Every structure is written in C-alpha cells, then in structure tokens.
Amino acid sequence: AIIKFCDRTDSGRYTLTVKNASGVKTASVTVKVLDTPGPCDDKITISRVTEEKCTLSWKIPSEDGGATITHYIVERRETSRLNWAIVDTECKTLSCVVTRLIKNNEYMFRVRGVNKYGPGVPLESETIIARNSFTIPSPPGAPEIVGAGKEHIIIQWLKPESDGGSEISNYLVDKREKKSVRWTRVNRDYTIYDTRLKVTGLLEGSDYQFRVTAVNSAGNSEPSEASMYAYCREPTYTPAAPSIPRVVDTTKHSISLAWTRPMYDGGVDVIGYILEMKEEGTDQWYRPHTTATLRNTEYTATSLLTNKKYCFRVAAVNVNGTGEFSEACAEIEPIERIEIPDLELSDDLKKTVTVRAGGSLRLMVSVSGRPTPIINWSKPGVDLASRGFIDITDSYTILTIDKVNRYDAGKYTLEAENQSGKKAATIIVKIYDTPGPPAAVKVKEITKDSATITWDVPNIDGGAPVNNYIIERREASMRAYKTVTAKCSKTFYRITGLTEGTMYYFRVLPENIYGIGEPRRTSDAVLVSEVPMVPQKLEVVDVTKTTVSLAWEKPLHDGGSRLTGYVIEACKAGTDRWMKVANVKPAVLSHTIVSLNETEQYLFRVIATNSKGASEPRELVTPVT
C-alpha cells in the first residue's frame, strides 16, 4: 500500500492480513510520520485578567510530530482586527503572562507547539475583555498615635474593611504639620506592607497628624480619616486615672456613661480612653468597644442583659501608653427610664409664624420622652396628613406644607403622648394672602330701581385688614358681572339704576394690601320691584239680606312684579276691627261676600298683593246695610 502526502495523522500501527484456503497470516508494522506538532490538548485557560495583562496556560499536544517539542509560540489578536501579533516566540513553559493590553479592548489568543520540523497546529482561546475584575480598596482605619519621641512618631492603623478583591500591595502614608495645609508623602521611595510605621525625620516641638491610603492592583483607596495631632518631644509619662464613670442614661439593653479628663496628662496630650466593664458575679474585666481607644469622655455600652448588673472603670491613654484605671463605679442595672414627653419650640415658633401665599410652611419641633412618644399634628377642620407632609423621628418632628394659601392660616396643635403623660404645644400661623369671601350677602331693601345689600367682614382677612370692597351685579339671564363700584369702605351699599321687573344677582369682593380676594354672591336671584298700587273703582254691585257683591278694577301698576291676588276685608260700621273675608285670584275682579248679618252695616276694602307685599287698600266710602 502506498500513502501519498502523509502527515502526522497517518502515524500509527498498520496490520496486513493474508488469507487462503490453507489459513490466515497477519503481519503488523508501526509507522511514525515525522511532522510538526498537533494542537495543544483541551483548551487555553485565561486567568488573572486586568486592564493591562492576563495569564495564559495550556497543555502539551498529544501529537508531537515524532520529535520533542522545544518551545511554544504565543500570539494575540484584537477581535476588531484580522492580524495576529506575536507575544512570545520562544515560550519554554506551559504558561505565559501577556502584557501591554489596552483597557476595555477584546482579545483572542493562540498557542502553537514547535519541534525541529517547525511550528505545529495552533489552538485558539475564547475572547476576553481587558479590564479589572476587582475594585479599589476601602479606606484604612484612622491612624492612632502609639508612641512619640524627639524626632519620630509611631503610628498604627487598621486594614481596610475590603481589599476590593485584590491583595493590598502598599500603604501610602501622608503627614501634615499643624501650621500647614499641605499633606506630604512619607514613603516616596519605599513600600509599606505592615499596618505600623515609625515616621522619622520630624522636627522637635512640632505637631503632626497623619493619614493612610491603601493600594491594590485597581489603584489607590480614598485616604483614611486624619489622626489626632501628635507632639514631637522627649518621652514623658502615662496619664493619671480619670474620674469614676458616672451613669448618664439607661435603657433595657444599654448604659450610657461619662467621665472627666485626668488631673495629670503625663506631660503630653491624652489621645484616648480605654473603658472596661465587669458583669455582676464575675472577676473578668473586658472592653465593650471595638476600637483601640475612645476619643471622647463618654460611651454607651450596648447589647446588655436585663436583670444583670454591671460596673465600669476607665483609663486614659497618651503616646507613652495606658495610665492607671479609675475606681469602678457602683453596679448598675440596665432598665428603661420613663420620662414625660417634652416639646421644645424654637423662638420663631413661639411667636406668630408668617408666610407669604405660595411659599412653604415648615414647622420643626424637638421631641423628647421615654419611651418614644406618639406624635400627632392637628388643625381644626383640616386633615394635615393629606394637606402636607409629616416627618417623625425619635428626636424631632417636622410638618411641611407647600404652596400655602389663606386657608392654611390658624392654630396648629402638636401633641406628644407616652405612658408617662401627655404634652401639647400650639403654633399660630398667619398667611399673607388676599382675603377670603365675606360672610353671607343679604338684600336689605328693594325699590323699583334700586336695592340695598349688606354683608359681614370676611372671617379670613389674609393677614391684613380689609380696606375696600368691590360691588358687582349681573342680570339672572346673563353670565357676566358688571362693576357697580370699585370703592366701598363700608359693609353695605345701595345699588341704583336697576331695571324694574328684572332678576339680579349681586356679589361682593373684599380687598386688602395683597389684592382682591374671593367673592361672595347673593344666594338667590333678586327681583327688582315694589308693592302694587291701590286697586281702582271699588263699588257695590248687588245687596241681599246676607250677601254683598263687590267689583273693582286692577291697579294702574303692579309694582314690577305680577299680582298674586286680592285680599277682601270687612269691618262693622262704627268699629276699626278689619277682618279678612276672602282671597281672590289676580284674574278675578269681583266677589260676593256671604253670611252677613241682616240689618248690620258693613264697610269693605280691597288690597292688591304681589311678591313684594300688599298695596294700600281701596275702601268703600259709605257703609252697606
């Protein structure tokens, strides 16, 4: 058999089998084709990817081409390009660090094994993007002064809470003199791995403070908080003991303590305090705080157990170390204190609060009490929760109303209540705005061409006296109002020039220095009219023993309002006692009075009526028998 143009894939064991009637015979031969290597096994592993570099690793090819693989060729390609760039032409190991990547670019890599016959088949990787898989660290803890000398200061700090996913490679320490505003780098030419440093080359008699920045592969963290100032001078002594801790406050699970500074600071400034506590029935003292020292002369111990008693002691710390502990305070049990609620109003709220219309009203009141009181804001006739925004915390409450108007003026009441009692405070608010509407507008007197109206001063004056009223009228059949007068200083006005028999609406608009306010109109349309004139020509038409028939003519003028009827009254001769004997419809101009007494003499009269009232009567001159 002949295999032309063979390559590495033709290597292997070949078997020849010969067979005839007498039997079978086989012969095997091993063939090794000398060629370049095949591709590396499995896949290319990419690790430790950053914005500048990454690490490649791979496995030996299973097909070496009949010769030992001497090295590997590593190449890279940006996915946006077609050309491959050489990374390493003679990589002797099964891994390679690829550098000089461009941030946020996408790359592919390939590796080829090389033997004495040449480069083999390449194996390509998956794509990766050159960017960091980690972030900068969080700031380290604020440096603490642990020692000082004539020309040096020793500081230490806590590691960052997070290293950002990359190991901290260095700490940058800055210093600043008290009289300077500039920070200068301490370790310009060396790396700091530890969290403790002796800073040398300082000036005797100068005050210094320090800050620390953590560094990882992603960059520099934010600087830590600055340390307290430390004074460079010869070593001195530890401070004396502070005062015995005194109890300031207690709750179910906490005790708040305070103490005073030691009488003697050891010749240098006290830089902090160490507080220790001991539980009733034990001899073991331990620190309730997690920081190395406390900066202030107060502390609240939390997470305490009820029905247990505790005692406390405190020691001061300076650059020379920890001083003596104070005497322990008496044993104290964490219990919830009860305090009556209290409301503290600022000086501005104790006076009348004034706001211009359209502005924002903001009422802030400090609240105290144990347990935390329940807060309630109220204003008569108003739901403040929907009108404004109420914010309540353990120490204060705020009522905010945006775009205030005249109706937001008035008395606001704040109440705080708990198991101990109740406390209330009142705040008076005045809104500078145009006035509200006047009280009810009433028609007092009407003639055939005029009407007199009255009204009361508005209940809401807009924070300034009402100094003028504008009077308007409109016919009931029209929509637009016409101004009667723009100048009226009283609470009544006589409107003239009206058309008799016409229905009118009247309205009044109050005015103050901030402008014209809301109008108030008459509740119903008003008819401009008078009582009718006297009926005409009253005469006796017929007389019987017990009846008298009368007739008359309608008045010359109905007063501007349609007649509603006639009233007939009778009176016995010689008396002034008139009695109503009949009501007659307006279309009827005669009537018969019945049930009269025979031989009695009577006088009769007729009165016309309309919506305004009754006319003058028309009487018979002579009595009727």
C-alpha positions in Angstrom: 0.0 0.0 0.0 1.2 3.5 -0.8 0.0 6.6 1.2 0.9 9.8 -0.6 1.4 13.2 1.1 1.2 11.6 4.6 1.2 13.8 7.7 1.2 13.2 11.5 -2.3 11.8 11.4 -1.0 8.9 9.4 1.2 7.7 12.2 0.2 4.5 14.0 0.2 0.7 13.7 -0.8 -0.9 10.4 -1.8 -4.6 10.1 -1.6 -6.7 6.9 -3.8 -9.8 6.8 -3.2 -12.6 4.2 -5.8 -15.4 3.8 -6.3 -18.5 1.6 -7.8 -22.0 1.8 -5.0 -23.2 4.0 -5.3 -20.4 6.6 -4.7 -16.8 7.7 -1.5 -14.9 8.3 -1.1 -11.4 9.7 1.9 -9.0 10.0 2.0 -5.6 11.7 4.2 -2.6 11.2 4.5 0.6 13.3 4.7 3.8 11.2 5.9 7.1 12.6 5.4 10.2 10.4 7.9 12.9 11.2 5.9 16.2 11.2 5.2 19.4 13.1 3.2 19.0 16.4 -0.6 18.9 16.5 -2.7 21.3 18.6 -2.4 21.5 22.3 -4.8 19.3 24.3 -8.0 20.7 25.9 -8.3 24.5 25.8 -6.3 27.6 26.7 -7.1 28.8 30.3 -7.1 32.5 30.8 -6.7 33.8 34.4 -5.7 37.0 36.4 -7.2 39.3 33.8 -6.6 43.0 34.5 -6.9 46.1 32.3 -3.2 45.7 31.3 -2.4 42.0 31.4 -3.6 38.4 31.8 -2.1 34.9 32.3 -2.4 32.0 29.7 -1.9 28.3 30.4 -2.2 25.2 28.2 -1.4 21.5 28.0 1.2 19.5 25.9 -0.1 18.4 22.5 -0.9 14.7 22.3 0.7 14.6 18.9 4.4 15.7 19.0 5.1 15.0 15.3 7.7 12.4 16.1 10.1 14.9 17.7 10.4 16.6 21.1 8.5 19.9 21.4 11.2 22.5 22.2 9.1 25.6 22.8 5.8 27.4 22.1 4.7 30.4 20.0 2.1 32.6 21.7 0.1 35.2 19.7 -2.7 37.6 20.4 -5.3 39.4 18.2 -7.8 42.1 18.9 -11.2 40.9 17.7 -11.6 44.1 15.7 -8.5 43.2 13.7 -7.5 40.3 11.4 -3.8 40.2 12.0 -2.2 38.2 14.8 0.6 39.8 16.9 3.5 37.9 18.4 3.5 37.8 22.2 6.4 35.3 22.8 8.3 33.4 20.0 10.1 31.0 22.4 8.0 30.2 25.5 9.6 27.3 27.2 6.8 26.7 29.8 3.1 25.8 29.6 2.1 29.3 30.7 2.7 32.9 29.6 1.9 36.4 31.0 0.5 38.6 28.3 1.2 42.3 29.0 0.6 45.7 27.3 -3.1 45.1 26.8 -5.4 48.1 26.0 -8.1 48.7 28.6 -11.6 47.5 27.6 -10.4 46.0 24.3 -11.5 42.4 23.4 -8.7 39.9 22.7 -8.2 36.3 21.4 -5.0 34.2 21.9 -3.5 31.2 20.2 -0.6 28.8 21.0 1.5 26.6 18.7 4.0 23.9 19.7 7.3 23.9 17.9 9.6 20.9 17.2 12.6 20.5 14.9 10.3 20.2 11.9 8.6 23.6 12.6 5.5 25.2 14.2 2.5 23.0 14.7 -1.2 23.5 14.5 -2.5 26.5 16.6 -5.1 26.2 19.4 -7.3 29.3 19.8 -8.8 30.6 23.1 -12.1 32.2 23.9 -12.4 36.0 23.8 -11.7 38.1 26.9 -12.1 41.9 27.7 -9.1 43.6 29.2 -10.5 45.1 32.4 -10.1 44.6 36.1 -12.2 42.1 37.9 -11.7 44.0 41.2 -12.1 47.5 42.6 -10.0 49.8 44.8 -9.9 49.0 48.5 -12.0 50.8 51.1 -10.1 53.4 53.2 -7.9 52.1 56.1 -8.8 53.0 59.7 -7.7 56.4 61.0 -4.0 56.2 62.2 -3.6 56.1 66.0 -0.5 57.5 67.8 1.2 54.8 69.8 4.5 56.5 70.5 6.4 59.7 70.1 10.0 60.9 70.6 12.2 63.9 69.9 12.3 63.4 66.1 9.9 60.5 65.5 6.3 59.4 65.9 5.0 55.8 65.8 1.6 55.2 64.2 -0.6 52.2 63.6 -3.9 51.7 61.7 -6.5 49.1 60.8 -6.5 47.3 57.5 -9.3 48.3 55.1 -12.6 46.5 55.6 -12.5 45.5 51.9 -9.4 44.9 49.8 -11.5 45.3 46.6 -10.8 41.7 45.6 -7.1 42.3 45.1 -4.3 42.0 47.7 -3.1 45.2 49.3 0.3 45.9 47.8 1.3 49.1 49.6 0.2 51.7 52.1 0.8 55.4 51.3 1.4 57.5 54.5 1.0 61.3 54.4 1.9 63.7 57.2 0.9 67.4 57.8 2.2 69.9 60.3 -0.4 71.7 62.3 0.6 75.1 60.9 0.5 73.8 57.3 -2.4 73.0 54.9 -0.4 70.7 52.6 0.0 66.9 53.0 3.4 65.4 52.2 4.2 61.8 51.4 6.2 59.9 54.0 7.1 56.8 51.9 8.0 58.2 48.5 10.8 55.7 47.8 9.8 52.6 49.8 6.8 50.2 50.2 4.9 49.7 53.4 3.3 46.3 53.9 2.7 46.4 57.7 0.0 48.5 59.5 2.5 50.1 61.8 5.2 52.7 60.9 7.8 54.7 62.7 7.9 58.1 61.0 11.3 59.7 61.4 12.9 63.0 60.4 10.4 65.1 62.2 11.0 68.5 63.9 11.1 68.7 67.6 8.4 70.8 69.1 6.1 70.5 66.1 2.6 68.9 65.9 1.9 66.4 63.2 -1.1 64.4 62.0 -1.2 61.5 59.6 -3.4 59.7 57.1 -3.1 56.4 55.2 -4.1 55.3 51.7 -4.3 51.6 50.7 -3.1 50.5 47.3 -4.0 47.4 45.2 -4.0 46.4 41.6 -7.0 48.6 40.8 -5.5 51.7 42.3 -5.5 53.9 45.4 -8.3 53.9 48.0 -9.7 57.1 49.5 -7.5 58.5 52.3 -8.3 57.5 55.8 -9.6 60.0 58.4 -6.8 62.1 59.8 -5.2 61.1 63.1 -5.2 63.3 66.1 -2.2 65.7 66.3 0.9 64.3 68.0 3.7 66.4 69.5 7.4 65.6 68.9 9.3 65.8 72.1 11.2 63.7 74.6 9.2 60.8 76.1 7.1 61.6 79.1 4.8 59.6 81.4 1.4 57.8 81.2 -1.6 59.9 82.4 -3.3 59.7 85.8 -6.6 58.0 86.2 -9.8 59.8 85.0 -12.8 60.3 87.3 -15.1 57.4 88.2 -17.5 56.8 85.3 -21.0 58.2 86.1 -24.2 56.9 84.6 -25.9 59.4 82.3 -28.7 57.2 81.0 -30.0 53.6 80.8 -32.4 51.6 78.6 -33.4 47.9 78.7 -30.2 46.9 76.9 -27.7 49.8 77.3 -26.0 52.0 79.8 -24.6 55.5 78.9 -21.5 56.7 80.8 -19.4 59.8 81.1 -16.3 60.8 82.9 -13.9 63.8 83.2 -10.3 64.0 82.0 -7.4 63.0 84.3 -5.9 65.8 86.5 -2.5 64.9 85.1 -2.0 64.0 81.4 1.6 62.7 81.8 3.1 65.7 80.1 1.6 65.0 76.7 -1.9 65.2 75.4 -4.4 62.4 76.2 -5.2 60.7 72.9 -8.0 58.5 74.1 -9.5 56.3 76.8 -10.0 52.6 77.4 -13.2 51.6 79.1 -13.6 48.2 80.8 -16.7 46.6 82.2 -17.4 43.6 84.5 -20.6 41.6 85.0 -22.0 41.0 88.4 -20.7 37.8 90.0 -17.5 37.6 87.8 -13.9 38.9 88.2 -13.2 39.3 84.5 -12.9 42.8 83.0 -13.3 43.3 79.3 -13.6 46.1 76.8 -17.1 46.8 75.4 -15.7 48.9 72.5 -14.1 47.6 69.3 -11.8 50.5 68.6 -8.4 50.6 70.3 -9.3 53.7 72.3 -12.3 56.1 72.8 -11.7 59.7 71.7 -14.5 61.2 73.8 -15.2 61.2 77.5 -18.5 59.3 77.0 -19.6 56.0 75.8 -22.8 53.9 75.6 -22.4 50.2 76.3 -25.0 48.2 74.3 -26.3 44.6 74.0 -26.5 44.3 77.8 -28.7 41.7 79.5 -31.7 42.7 81.6 -31.8 41.6 85.2 -27.9 41.7 85.3 -25.8 44.4 87.0 -22.6 45.8 85.6 -19.8 48.1 86.8 -17.3 50.1 84.8 -13.8 51.6 85.0 -11.8 53.8 82.6 -8.1 54.6 81.9 -6.6 57.4 79.9 -4.1 56.9 77.1 -1.3 59.1 75.7 1.7 58.4 73.5 3.5 56.8 76.3 0.8 54.2 77.0 -2.2 53.5 79.2 -2.4 55.1 82.6 -4.0 53.7 85.7 -7.6 52.7 85.7 -10.1 54.7 87.8 -12.1 53.2 90.6 -15.0 51.1 89.4 -18.4 52.7 89.6 -21.2 51.1 91.6 -23.1 48.2 90.0 -25.9 49.4 87.7 -28.7 47.5 86.1 -29.9 48.4 82.5 -33.5 49.4 82.9 -35.8 51.5 80.7 -36.2 55.0 82.1 -39.6 56.8 81.9 -39.8 60.4 81.0 -42.8 62.6 80.4 -42.8 63.9 76.8 -41.4 67.4 76.2 -41.8 69.6 73.2 -39.1 72.3 72.6 -40.2 75.1 70.3 -37.6 77.4 68.7 -38.0 81.2 69.4 -39.5 81.6 65.9 -42.3 79.2 66.6 -43.2 80.8 70.0 -44.2 83.9 68.0 -46.7 84.1 65.2 -45.3 82.3 62.2 -45.8 84.4 59.0 -45.6 83.1 55.4 -46.5 84.6 52.1 -49.1 82.9 50.0 -47.4 80.4 47.6 -44.5 79.8 49.9 -43.7 76.8 52.1 -44.6 76.4 55.7 -42.1 74.3 57.7 -42.7 73.7 61.4 -39.9 71.8 63.2 -40.2 70.9 66.9 -37.8 68.9 69.0 -39.4 66.0 70.9 -38.1 64.0 73.9 -39.6 61.4 76.2 -39.2 57.8 77.3 -40.5 55.6 75.8 -40.6 57.4 72.5 -43.9 59.4 72.5 -46.6 59.1 69.8 -46.8 62.4 67.8 -50.0 63.9 66.4 -50.4 67.2 64.4 -53.9 68.7 64.1 -55.7 71.8 62.9 -59.5 72.2 63.2 -61.3 71.1 60.1 -58.2 70.0 58.2 -56.6 66.6 57.6 -52.9 67.6 57.8 -51.7 64.2 56.7 -53.2 64.8 53.2 -52.7 68.6 53.1 -49.0 68.4 53.9 -46.1 66.1 54.8 -45.4 65.0 58.4 -41.9 63.6 59.3 -41.5 62.0 62.7 -38.2 60.7 64.3 -37.2 59.8 67.8 -35.9 63.4 68.4 -37.9 65.7 66.3 -41.0 66.1 64.1 -41.5 68.4 61.0 -44.7 69.5 59.4 -44.3 70.8 55.8 -47.0 72.4 53.7 -46.0 73.6 50.2 -47.8 76.4 48.3 -49.7 77.7 51.2 -52.8 79.8 50.9 -55.1 81.8 53.2 -56.9 78.7 54.5 -53.6 77.4 55.9 -53.6 80.2 58.5 -54.8 79.4 62.0 -53.8 77.4 65.1 -51.7 74.2 64.7 -51.6 71.8 67.7 -48.8 69.3 68.3 -49.4 66.5 70.9 -46.8 64.1 72.2 -48.0 61.2 74.4 -46.5 58.1 76.0 -47.0 56.0 79.1 -45.7 58.8 81.3 -48.1 61.5 80.2 -49.0 64.0 77.5 -47.7 67.3 76.3 -49.2 69.7 73.8 -47.9 72.8 72.1 -49.8 75.4 69.9 -48.3 77.3 67.0 -50.1 80.3 65.4 -49.6 80.7 61.7 -50.5 83.8 59.6 -50.6 83.6 55.8 -50.2 86.8 53.9 -52.8 86.5 51.1 -55.8 88.1 49.6 -59.0 87.9 51.8 -61.5 85.1 51.9 -65.1 85.7 50.9 -67.3 87.9 53.0 -70.0 86.4 55.2 -73.5 86.0 53.7 -74.5 88.8 51.4 -78.1 89.8 52.1 -80.6 92.1 50.4 -82.0 94.6 52.9 -84.3 96.8 50.9 -85.6 96.8 47.3 -87.4 99.5 45.3 -88.4 99.6 41.6 -85.0 100.7 40.5 -82.6 100.1 43.4 -81.5 97.5 46.0 -79.6 97.9 49.3 -77.3 95.0 50.2 -75.3 94.2 53.4 -72.6 91.8 54.3 -70.2 90.9 57.2 -66.4 91.2 57.3 -64.6 88.1 55.9 -63.7 85.5 58.6 -60.2 85.2 56.9 -58.6 88.5 56.2 -55.4 87.2 54.6 -53.2 88.6 57.3 -54.1 92.2 56.6 -57.2 94.4 57.3 -59.8 94.5 54.5 -59.7 98.1 53.3 -62.1 98.1 50.4 -65.0 96.2 48.8 -65.9 95.9 45.1 -69.6 95.6 44.3 -70.8 93.8 41.1 -74.2 92.9 39.6 -75.5 90.7 36.8 -78.9 90.0 35.4 -80.0 86.4 36.0 -80.2 85.8 32.3 -76.6 87.0 31.7 -73.3 85.4 32.6 -71.0 88.4 33.0 -70.9 90.6 36.1 -70.7 94.4 35.8 -68.9 96.5 38.3 -71.2 98.8 40.3 -68.4 100.4 42.3 -64.8 99.7 42.9 -64.6 101.8 46.1 -66.7 100.9 49.1 -65.3 101.0 52.6 -68.5 100.1 54.5 -70.3 96.7 54.8 -73.5 97.9 53.0 -74.2 99.6 49.7 -77.3 100.9 47.8 -77.2 99.8 44.1 -79.2 102.1 41.8 -80.0 102.2 38.2 -81.7 98.8 38.2 -84.5 97.8 35.7 -87.8 97.2 37.3 -89.1 93.7 37.0 -85.6 92.2 36.3 -83.9 89.4 38.3 -80.4 90.3 39.5 -77.5 88.6 41.3 -75.2 90.8 43.4 -71.7 89.9 44.7 -69.1 91.5 46.9 -65.3 91.1 46.5 -63.1 92.1 49.5 -59.7 93.7 49.0 -56.6 94.1 51.2 -53.0 95.2 50.5 -52.2 91.8 48.9 -55.0 92.1 46.3 -58.6 91.2 45.6 -60.0 88.2 47.4 -62.7 85.6 46.9 -66.2 86.8 46.0 -69.5 86.1 47.8 -72.8 86.5 45.9 -76.5 86.6 47.0 -77.8 83.0 47.4 -80.8 83.6 45.2 -81.7 86.0 42.3 -83.4 89.2 43.5 -86.5 90.7 41.6 -86.3 94.5 41.5 -90.0 95.6 42.2 -92.4 97.3 44.7 -95.8 96.6 46.2 -98.7 97.2 43.7 -100.6 100.5 43.5 -104.1 100.6 45.1 -106.9 98.8 43.2 -109.3 101.1 41.2 -113.1 101.9 41.4 -114.4 99.7 44.2 -118.2 99.6 44.1 -121.2 97.6 45.3 -122.9 95.6 42.5 -125.6 93.9 44.4 -127.0 93.6 48.0 -129.3 90.9 49.6 -130.2 90.2 53.2 -127.0 88.2 53.9 -124.7 89.0 50.9 -122.9 91.9 49.2 -121.4 91.7 45.7 -118.3 93.9 45.1 -116.5 94.8 41.9 -113.2 96.7 41.3 -110.6 97.4 38.7 -106.9 96.3 38.8 -104.2 98.7 40.0 -102.7 101.1 37.5 -99.3 99.5 38.2 -98.3 96.1 39.6 -95.1 97.4 41.1 -92.8 95.5 38.7 -94.0 92.1 39.9 -97.0 90.2 38.8 -100.1 90.3 41.1 -100.5 87.3 43.2 -104.2 88.1 44.1 -106.6 90.3 46.1 -107.5 90.4 49.7 -111.1 91.5 50.7 -111.5 92.8 54.2 -114.8 93.8 56.1 -115.4 95.9 59.1 -118.7 96.6 61.0 -119.6 100.2 60.9 -118.6 102.1 64.0 -115.5 99.9 64.7 -111.9 99.7 63.4 -111.6 96.0 63.5 -111.0 94.8 59.9 -111.3 91.1 59.2 -110.2 89.2 56.1 -113.2 87.7 54.5 -111.8 86.5 51.1 -108.7 85.8 49.0 -109.3 86.3 45.3 -107.1 85.2 42.3 -105.5 88.0 40.3 -107.7 87.5 37.3 -110.9 87.8 39.3 -112.2 91.5 39.7 -115.4 90.8 41.6 -116.6 88.7 44.6 -119.7 88.1 46.6 -119.4 88.2 50.4 -121.9 85.8 52.1 -123.1 85.0 55.6 -123.5 88.7 56.6 -125.9 89.7 59.4 -129.2 91.2 58.3 -129.7 94.9 59.3 -125.9 95.2 60.1 -123.9 97.9 58.4 -120.5 97.0 56.9 -117.5 98.7 55.3 -115.4 96.8 52.7 -112.0 97.3 51.3 -109.8 95.5 48.6 -105.9 95.1 48.8 -103.8 94.0 45.8 -100.7 91.7 46.5 -97.6 90.7 44.7 -94.3 89.1 45.6 -93.2 92.3 47.4 -96.2 92.6 49.6 -99.6 94.3 49.9 -100.8 97.6 48.4 -102.6 100.3 50.1 -106.4 99.4 50.5 -109.2 100.8 48.4 -112.2 101.4 50.7 -115.9 102.0 50.2 -116.8 105.5 51.3 -120.3 104.6 52.7 -121.3 101.6 54.7 -123.5 98.9 53.2 -126.7 97.8 55.0 
